[in-house]
Every structure is written in C-alpha cells, then in structure tokens.
Amino acid sequence: MAVPLIAYTVEHYNSLPELRLAKECIEAKHASKVLVDELADTFVQYGVEKELGVTLLHNHFLMEPKEMLVNVDSVAVPWNKDSGAEELGDVNASSWRFMEGGLMPYEFTYHGRKVPLDSFHLQRFLEAVRTILDTFGLMDIFGICLLDGKKIDSSATIEFTSGRANITLPFDIGPYNGVGIDAMWQFYSCHHPTKRGE
C-alpha cells in the first residue's frame, strides 16, 4: 500500500512534543530496541542508510500561522510559507513524520536535495518503516530525515535553540556541554546506529 505524501501544516508541526518530552516517550516505550533490532535492518536492506536517517519527532518552538522551519546552513529559522518569496522555490523537505493518512514534511532546507519519496523503491521502503513504527506504536516517536551528506565517521553535531532559531554546531564546541539528547540516528551495515545529539 502506497504512502501518500501529505502537505505541510503548521498545526501538525506544533503538535510535536518538546525535545525532553519526546525523550521521555522513547524511554517509556523502550523504543531504542526497535531502532537497533528493526529499523537499522530496514534502512540497510533498502540501501538508503547513506541518504536517510531516523529522527526523534519534536519541535524546537511553536510556529505562527503560515510559518515553516527552514534550515539555512547551520541555522534553522521560521519562514513565511505564503510570502511568495522567490527563495521558497529552493526550499525542500528534509524531515518527515508518518501520519494516519501518509507522510508529512515538518522541517525544510534551503537549497536542500529533493528526495523522490514517490519513487517505487522509496515507497516500498516507506511502507516497511511505517509498518514497523505502527506495529510497535512508535509513529508519534520517530520520523525520517535527510542526512546532511557527511560520512558515517564524521564529527557529531549538537543542535540548540536560542529564541526562535535552532543552531547546529560541532559537538565539541556546543554551548551545552554534556547535556545532549540523541535526536537523530544514521545506520550502517553493521546495524549500529550513529547518534547525533541535540
């Protein structure tokens, strides 16, 4: 069964939990085991582990009506999606959440790659991931994200929110040393997730 692509809405972005609440949900549902035992195999099986990862569903701050969170290099800030600005043509989805009706983007990247999620191969992958998340009751915990093209052994990064901006820095110079929460996972053929903190 195909996974329809659903248009972004600010209401669905705002319905995502804050990061600390999302972390509590992972612990309460013992979701880390599903990451390693189920999702890792699926990403590797479909050969998407270098392009896509798993993300912990959370918001950084609430969006106003007509806003969307757009990453520009290492900073993500709200953009008015209805502004008609020429730059909006170069904005592509970079994080998605599974919903009852399909797959919805909730974060975007300026000059980001467009992922052909409607292709036959990726639709089969999305069906497999959705089945796993639905089976284990984790559709409200995990989504998928576009990887930033870094190699698996590249330095970890940390994200932090300051006001209405989300900023990504190398882990070793992040302002909240030692207080990170794993929020994104990349898999490789040995099935051990590489964590990226937030």
N, C-alpha and C positions, 0 to 999 in steps of 0.2 A: 504494500500500500504506500503510495507516494506521500511525501512530507511536504505539504503546501508551504510556500513562503508567504508570510503574513506581513503586512505593512506595519512599520513602527508606530507606536502611540506613546505619548508621554505618560499616560496613566499606567501602562504596563511597566515602564521604567521606574516610575515612582512606587510601584507595588513591590519592588525588590527590597529585601531587608538591608539594614546597615551591616557592615562587614562583621562586626563582633557577633551579631545575632546569627548571621549566616554560618559562622564558625561553630557556634553552639549547636546548630542543626546538624552539621557534619558529625559532630561528636555524639549527639543523641541518636542518630540513625546509623552509626557505625559505618559511615559512607566511605571512609578511607579504604576499607577492604574491597569495596566494589571498584574503586579506582584501579587497584593493582590486579585484582583477580578477574575482572570483567572488561572494563573499558580499555585498559592498556592493550590487551589482545586484539580488540576490535580495531583500534587505530592502526596497529601494525598490520593486521590482516588485510585491511583495505588500502594500505600504503599511503596513508595521509598523515603519518606521525611527524613529518617534517614541515607540513603545511598548517595543520590544525592541532589544537590542544584542548584541554578541559579547563573551564573557568568556574570559579565559585560565584554563583549568582548573588550580586549585591549592588547597591547603588553607592555613589560617593557623596551625593547630596541630592536634594529634591530639585527637579526641573520645573520651570514655569511652563504654562501652556505654550505650545509651538516651539519648545526648545528640544535640542538633541545634543548629546555629549560627543564632541569631536576631538580626536587626538591629532595634534599637530606636532610632529617630532616627539618630544618628551613631556608635553603638556596637553591635558585634555580640558576643554572649557565648553560651556554651552554655546551653541549657535542657534540662531532663529531659522528653523527649517522652512519657514514660509517667506523668508525675506526676499527671495528672487535673486540673491547674490550669485554672480557668475561662478564663484568658487564652490558653490553647492554641487555643481556638476562633477567636481573632482572628489566628492565625498562618497566613500563606500563603507558598507557594514563591516565590522571587524569582530563583533561578539554577538552571539545569538542565544536565545532561550527557547526551549521546547514548550509549547502550549498545547492545550487540547486540540486546537484547530490547525496546528502546524509549527513552523519555526519563525520566530520574530527577531529581528535585529534590535539590540538595545544600546550598543556603542558603535561609533563610527570612526573612520580615519580619513584625514585629508590626504589625498594622493596615495591612498592605500590600494592594494591589489583587489580587484573584484574576483570573488570566488564563485565559480559556476555551480552553485548548490543545486540547481535544477538539472544538472547532467545526470545521466543514468548511473554512472559509477558513484557519484556523491549522494544521490538519492538512496541507493542501496546502503551506503554507509550510514546516512542519517536515520534510515529505518532501523538499522541494527542498534544504534546508540539510543534512539527513542525507546525501543523495546526494553533495553537494559534499564534505563532510567525509570521507565514505567513499572517494570517488574519489581524493582527494589524501592519504589516510592520516592525517587530522587529527582523527579522532573522540576521540582521547585528548589533544588540544591545546586545542580550542575548544569552548565551550558557548554557551548563550544566557542572557541575563539581562534582567530587567525594568528599564527605565530609571526613574530617580527623578523623572521629570516635569519636569526642568529643560530650558530651551531650549537649542538647539544651541550658542548663543554664550555660555552661562553660564560662570562661572569653573570651572576644573578643580579637582578634589579629589585628595587623596592619602590613601591608607589606610596605616596602620602597625599592627603587632601589638605589644602590650605584655602579657606574661604570657598569659593566656587571654582576652584581649579584643582585638578588631580595631576600630580607631578611625578615623573619616573626618573630615578637616579640609579647609578651603580650602587649595589648593596652596601659596599664598604664606605660610602660617603653619605648614606641616608641619614636624616636628622633624628630618627627614632631607633637608634642602635639597639638591637636585641629585642624589639617589641613587635616583630613582624608576624603576620598571619598568612599562611600559604593560601594563595588565591588563584593560581594558575599552574597547570601541570602539563609538561611535554613528555611524551613517551618515546622510547626507542626499543630496538628489537629484543633487548634482554628483559623488557617489561618492567623496568623500574622507573617510576616517574621522577622527572627532574622538577623540583619545586621552584617556584618563583614567588617571593614574598610580597606582602603589601603592608 
